[in-house]
């Protein structure tokens, strides 16, 4: 390796980020497609909400064709958010034994610094993906994206970036599913039809805490199941990690999944990805939303040598600090936004008593 080789330059760390394993998050991986990279500060996208395709017109031979308007979509634009988590390494961090290091302290401060920075970069990538997953969650459950940004004075009191996509596919059954007389199968069919009417597709329903238990406690619903497959521990129940349990399929052949996964929100409190008593209905093959990424810019150099660099990447690592500093920071920058592919292509159900 050349003597002047910088292991933690942006170019080298960027290669490590791009070649690193993909970080899996169930919600965004299931419902969000890759919207690509953009070299402009604003992303243009086609906004669509349902839109039925009508019947082709009859014509008299020799009269030519009949022009049909394109209905149901319009072009919109949206700004990109900016994520920039960073971790600082100080002289005190590298001068003493780090977590997991041999008790004898065999590492030099230089080796220890490299290990700490590499570990920090991995954790920063996870934080960025967690935020993308949160953004997908906001759009899927609320039909909008409201972002409160950090400033020098702290977090904004009100959201300064707000995109409302006009989502209306919310459904609350006449009788909650944990009450007698609930029409579970009827409610599911109504919601599936709502998505189909919106020109979407349904192949999965993701259930929050308590929903599957309410379904199994409803004797009328259980009668609709194939009882040959309802044996202890399985209506095809399988644990897939991250709080995901496959529960089998309903009478329409739609996969039923319980999701108890949670995340640490901005208030440092644990919160379910799918709130208790809620169900998210949509398609994992015709994904209803997409995640797009904007350009990342940074000045390098000082005074007259300063240059602006633009990176068309999903995320870019930077090292912050200089030769006169007692600390160095690793910052990972990403500029994602989430937009719907079709606002009518998914639905949200609130099915249990007392659900907020």
C-alpha positions in Angstrom: 0.0 0.0 0.0 1.4 3.5 -0.9 2.7 5.5 2.0 0.4 8.4 1.2 -2.7 6.1 0.8 -5.6 7.6 2.8 -7.8 4.8 4.0 -10.5 7.2 5.2 -10.7 9.6 2.2 -14.1 10.2 0.8 -13.3 8.1 -2.4 -12.1 5.1 -0.4 -14.9 5.2 2.1 -17.5 5.6 -0.7 -16.2 2.4 -2.2 -16.6 0.7 1.1 -20.2 2.0 1.5 -21.2 0.9 -2.1 -19.7 -2.5 -1.7 -21.1 -3.1 1.8 -24.1 -5.4 2.4 -27.5 -4.0 1.8 -29.3 -3.1 5.1 -32.7 -4.7 5.2 -35.7 -3.0 6.7 -39.0 -4.9 6.2 -41.4 -2.0 5.6 -39.4 -0.1 2.9 -38.1 -3.3 1.3 -41.7 -4.6 1.0 -43.5 -1.5 -0.3 -40.9 0.9 -1.7 -39.1 0.6 -5.0 -35.9 2.4 -6.0 -36.8 5.7 -7.6 -33.3 6.3 -8.8 -30.8 9.2 -8.5 -31.5 12.9 -9.4 -28.9 15.5 -10.3 -31.3 18.4 -9.5 -32.3 20.0 -6.2 -36.0 19.1 -6.9 -37.4 15.8 -8.1 -40.1 15.7 -10.7 -42.5 12.7 -10.5 -45.8 11.6 -11.9 -48.6 11.9 -9.3 -51.3 9.4 -9.9 -54.4 8.5 -7.9 -56.4 5.6 -9.2 -57.7 6.5 -12.7 -59.9 3.9 -14.4 -59.1 2.9 -17.9 -62.3 3.4 -20.0 -63.7 1.6 -23.0 -62.2 2.0 -26.4 -64.6 4.0 -28.7 -66.3 2.5 -31.8 -65.5 4.3 -35.1 -66.9 4.1 -38.6 -64.3 2.7 -40.9 -62.4 5.4 -42.7 -62.9 8.1 -40.0 -59.6 7.5 -38.3 -59.1 7.3 -34.6 -60.5 9.1 -31.6 -58.1 11.0 -29.4 -58.3 9.9 -25.7 -57.1 12.2 -22.9 -54.5 10.9 -20.4 -56.4 11.0 -17.1 -55.5 10.5 -13.5 -52.0 11.8 -13.3 -50.1 15.1 -13.2 -46.5 16.1 -12.9 -45.4 17.3 -9.5 -42.1 18.3 -7.9 -40.7 17.7 -4.4 -37.6 18.7 -2.5 -35.0 16.3 -1.1 -34.4 16.0 2.6 -30.8 16.0 3.9 -29.6 13.4 6.4 -26.2 13.9 8.0 -25.4 11.8 11.1 -21.9 11.8 12.3 -19.7 10.3 14.9 -16.7 11.9 16.5 -13.4 10.2 17.5 -11.3 12.0 20.0 -7.7 11.4 21.3 -9.3 10.0 24.5 -11.2 7.4 22.5 -8.1 6.0 20.8 -5.8 6.1 23.8 -7.7 3.5 25.9 -9.0 0.0 25.2 -12.2 0.0 23.1 -15.2 -2.3 23.6 -14.5 -5.9 22.5 -10.7 -5.3 22.4 -8.4 -7.9 24.0 -7.8 -7.0 27.7 -4.1 -6.8 27.1 -4.7 -3.8 24.8 -2.8 -5.1 21.8 -4.0 -2.4 19.4 -2.1 0.8 18.8 -4.0 4.1 18.8 -3.8 4.3 15.0 -5.2 0.8 14.7 -7.9 1.5 17.2 -8.9 4.7 15.4 -9.4 2.8 12.1 -11.5 0.2 13.9 -13.7 2.8 15.6 -14.2 4.7 12.3 -15.1 1.6 10.4 -17.6 0.6 13.1 -19.1 4.1 13.2 -19.5 4.0 9.4 -21.5 0.8 9.6 -23.8 2.2 12.3 -24.3 5.5 10.4 -25.4 3.5 7.4 -27.9 1.7 9.6 -29.2 5.0 11.0 -29.7 6.4 7.5 -31.6 3.3 6.3 -33.7 3.5 9.5 -34.7 7.1 8.6 -35.6 6.0 5.0 -37.7 3.3 6.5 -39.4 5.9 8.8 -40.1 8.1 5.8 -41.7 5.2 3.9 -43.8 4.5 7.1 -45.0 8.1 7.2 -46.2 8.0 3.6 -47.8 4.6 3.9 -49.6 5.2 7.2 -50.5 8.9 6.9 -50.3 9.7 3.2 -47.9 12.6 3.9 -44.4 13.4 4.8 -43.7 16.0 7.5 -40.1 16.6 8.4 -38.7 18.6 11.3 -35.1 19.4 10.7 -32.2 20.1 13.0 -30.8 23.7 13.2 -28.1 25.3 15.3 -30.8 26.0 17.9 -32.1 22.4 18.0 -35.0 20.6 16.3 -37.7 22.8 14.6 -41.0 23.1 16.5 -43.0 22.7 13.4 -42.3 20.7 10.2 -40.6 22.9 7.6 -40.9 20.3 4.9 -44.4 19.0 4.3 -45.7 16.9 1.4 -49.4 15.9 1.5 -50.2 13.3 -1.2 -54.0 13.4 -0.8 -54.2 9.8 0.5 -57.8 8.8 1.4 -57.8 5.0 1.6 -58.5 4.8 5.3 -61.0 2.2 6.6 -62.6 1.6 10.0 -65.0 -1.4 10.3 -68.5 -0.8 11.7 -67.7 -3.4 14.4 -64.1 -3.6 15.7 -62.6 -7.0 15.2 -62.2 -7.6 19.0 -65.9 -7.2 19.5 -68.7 -9.8 18.9 -70.5 -9.5 15.6 -67.3 -8.3 13.8 -67.4 -9.1 10.0 -63.7 -9.7 9.5 -63.9 -11.4 6.1 -66.3 -8.7 4.8 -64.1 -5.9 6.0 -61.0 -7.4 4.3 -62.9 -7.8 1.0 -64.1 -4.2 1.2 -60.5 -2.9 1.7 -59.1 -5.1 -1.0 -61.8 -3.7 -3.4 -60.8 -0.2 -2.3 -57.3 -0.8 -3.4 -58.4 -2.5 -6.7 -60.7 0.4 -7.4 -57.6 2.7 -7.0 -55.8 0.7 -9.7 -53.6 -1.0 -7.1 -53.0 -4.7 -6.3 -53.1 -6.7 -3.1 -50.8 -9.6 -2.2 -50.0 -8.8 1.5 -51.7 -7.4 4.6 -49.3 -6.4 7.4 -50.9 -6.5 10.8 -50.0 -4.6 14.0 -50.0 -6.0 17.5 -53.2 -7.7 18.6 -54.8 -8.0 15.2 -54.1 -11.6 14.5 -55.1 -12.7 18.0 -58.5 -10.9 17.5 -58.9 -12.7 14.2 -58.3 -16.1 15.8 -60.6 -15.4 18.6 -63.5 -14.7 16.2 -65.3 -18.1 15.6 -67.1 -16.8 12.5 -63.9 -15.9 10.8 -62.2 -19.2 11.7 -65.0 -21.1 10.0 -63.8 -19.5 6.7 -60.3 -21.0 7.0 -59.2 -24.3 5.6 -59.3 -26.2 8.8 -57.0 -28.9 7.5 -54.1 -26.4 7.8 -55.1 -24.9 11.2 -53.0 -27.0 13.5 -51.1 -25.9 16.6 -48.5 -23.3 15.8 -49.4 -22.9 12.2 -52.0 -21.4 10.0 -48.6 -21.5 8.3 -46.9 -19.4 11.0 -43.2 -18.8 10.4 -40.9 -16.3 12.1 -38.8 -14.3 9.6 -36.9 -12.0 11.9 -37.3 -8.3 12.7 -40.6 -9.1 14.3 -42.1 -10.5 11.1 -44.4 -13.5 11.3 -46.0 -15.1 8.3 -49.5 -16.2 9.3 -50.7 -17.9 6.1 -53.2 -16.6 3.6 -56.8 -15.5 3.8 -59.7 -16.6 1.6 -58.6 -14.3 -1.2 -55.1 -15.8 -1.2 -53.6 -12.6 0.3 -50.5 -13.3 2.6 -51.1 -12.3 6.2 -48.2 -11.0 8.2 -47.9 -9.9 11.8 -45.3 -7.2 12.3 -44.2 -6.4 15.9 -41.0 -4.6 14.8 -40.3 -1.3 16.4 -37.9 1.6 16.2 -36.4 4.3 18.4 -38.2 7.6 17.5 -36.9 11.1 17.7 -38.0 11.3 21.3 -35.9 8.3 22.1 -39.0 6.1 22.7 -39.7 2.7 21.2 -42.6 2.8 18.7 -44.1 0.1 16.5 -43.6 0.3 12.8 -47.2 -0.7 12.4 -49.3 0.7 15.3 -51.2 -1.8 17.4 -54.6 -2.5 15.9 -53.7 -1.3 12.4 -53.3 -3.1 9.1 -51.4 -2.0 6.0 -52.7 -3.5 2.8 -50.8 -3.4 -0.5 -48.5 -5.2 -2.9 -44.9 -6.2 -2.7 -44.6 -6.9 -6.4 -46.3 -3.6 -7.6 -44.8 -1.5 -4.9 -46.9 1.6 -4.3 -44.2 4.1 -3.3 -40.6 4.9 -4.3 -37.5 6.4 -2.7 -35.5 8.9 -4.7 -32.2 10.4 -3.9 -30.9 13.9 -4.7 -27.3 15.3 -5.3 -24.8 15.6 -2.4 -22.5 18.6 -2.5 -19.5 19.6 -0.4 -16.6 22.0 -0.6 -13.1 20.6 -0.2 -9.9 22.5 0.3 -9.3 26.0 1.8 -9.2 29.5 0.5 -8.3 29.8 -3.2 -8.0 26.0 -3.5 -11.6 25.3 -2.3 -13.6 23.3 -4.8 -17.3 22.3 -4.9 -17.8 18.5 -5.5 -21.1 17.1 -6.5 -21.9 13.4 -5.9 -24.8 11.6 -7.6 -25.0 8.9 -5.0 -27.4 7.5 -2.4 -25.1 8.2 0.4 -21.6 9.7 0.7 -19.2 9.5 3.7 -17.0 12.5 4.6 -14.2 12.9 7.1 -14.4 16.1 9.1 -11.3 17.4 10.9 -7.8 18.6 10.2 -4.2 18.2 11.2 -4.6 20.8 13.9 -7.6 19.1 15.5 -7.7 16.8 18.5 -10.8 15.0 17.1 -12.1 13.7 13.8 -15.7 13.1 12.7 -17.1 10.6 10.2 -20.2 12.0 8.6 -22.6 10.1 6.2 -24.8 12.3 4.0 -27.8 11.1 2.1 -30.7 13.1 0.5 -33.7 10.9 0.2 -37.4 11.6 -0.5 -40.4 9.3 -0.7 -43.2 9.8 -3.2 -46.2 7.5 -4.2 -46.2 5.6 -7.4 -50.0 5.6 -7.1 -51.8 7.1 -4.1 -54.7 4.7 -4.5 -52.6 1.6 -4.5 -52.6 0.8 -0.8 -54.9 1.1 2.2 -54.8 1.5 6.0 -57.2 -0.3 8.3 -57.9 0.5 12.0 -59.6 -2.6 13.4 -59.4 -2.8 17.2 -61.3 -1.1 20.0 -59.4 1.9 21.5 -57.0 2.3 18.6 -55.9 5.9 18.2 
